[in-house]
Amino acid sequence: MIIYTKHAKEKFKILEEQGFSVKKELIEKAIESPDLIDYSQSPLLVVQKSIDEKHILKVVFRKENGIIKIITFYPMRKRKLKK
């Protein structure tokens, strides 16, 4: 089961107003098959998923008694590696 905090629910509208639409399916896909998992904020987990050529989605969540609680999420531009 996945639940969303009030902040996370509001984040959908905020991003939509800024011209960046994120669907629940994308957040759930990031959790199910992330490109990267960051455990450094434990007990919070931060997963990262590529969403297109220029952007990644980061999702911050917590697992409690088999329930995944989405705290927040945010798109970011991919960084180019310097040579």
Residue, then its C-alpha position, 0 to 999 in steps of 0.5 A: m500500500i502506498i500513501y501520500t502525505k499532505h505535502a506530497k499531494e500538494k506537490f502534484k499541483i505545484l509542479e503542474e502549475q510550473g509546467f512539469s506534470v508528474k503522475k502517481e504511476l511515475i512515482e510508484k515506478a521510481i520506487e519499484s525500479p529505481d536507478l539509484i537508492d540513497y540510504s543516507q537519510s535513514p529511516l527515509l529512503v531517497v530513490q532516483k529514476s530517469i524520466d527523460e533525456k534531461h530529467i530525473l525524479k527523486v522520491v523521498f519516502r518511508k516504509e512503515n509496517g509494510i506501508i510506503k509513505i511518500i513524503t515528497f518528490y521532485p524533478m531535477r535536471k540531469r547533470k553533465l559529467k565534466k571530462 
